[in-house]
Amino acid sequence: MTDNKTIELPKDLTYEVAREKLIEIVTTLESTETELEKSLDLYKQGKAYADFCEKFLESAKEIIESK
């Protein structure tokens, strides 16, 4: 059964790697008949990578706008 623990992302994760992982997850979810439990796990992983990317981009935007 899928548990509710948060997804731990690598400490040295870069935006580019997170974006690629997110693309892979979305592609898998869109293109395969995945069991519900696996789909939920992939969704949680994708959400974690999407949140990471969003925070990274927000931070970059703040830096750009402050100059």
N, C-alpha and C positions, 0 to 999 in steps of 0.2 A: 504494500500500500504506500502511496505517496505521503511523505511526512511534510510538516510545515516549517522545517528549518530553513534558514536563509542560505542562499547560494554563496559560497566562498569563492571569490574571484582571485586569480593570482595577484600577488602584491606588485609585480613588475609588469602588469598588463598595460599595453599601449592602446590608444584609440584605434589604430589600424587593425590590430589583432582582434579587439572586441567587436569591431564592425564586421570583420570577416566571419567571426563565430556567429554573430547575429544573422548574417546573410545565410550561412549554412543551416542554422536552425529553422529560419523562416522557409527556406527552400524545402527542407525535409518535411515540415508540417504541411506545406502546400502540395507536395508532390507524392506523398506516400499514404498508404492506408496504415496508420500507426495505431496501436492499441491505445485506449483512452489513458491508461496510467502513464505510458511512455510519452504521450502527447502533453500531459500535464507537467511531467518533468521537463520536457523540452520548453514548454511555455515559461516555466519558472526560470530556467537558464536564460532564455531569450530576454525575459523581463530584466534580469540582473544585468545582462550585457547592454540592453537598451538604456537602462538607468545610468550605467557607467558612461556611455556615449553622450547622453544628454547632459550630465554634469560636466563632462569634459568640454563640450561645446559651449555651455553657459559660461564656464570659466574663461574660455578663449574669447568669447564675446565681450565679457567684462574687461579683459585686458585690452582688447582692441578699442573699445569705446572710452576707456580711461586715458587714452593717449591723444 
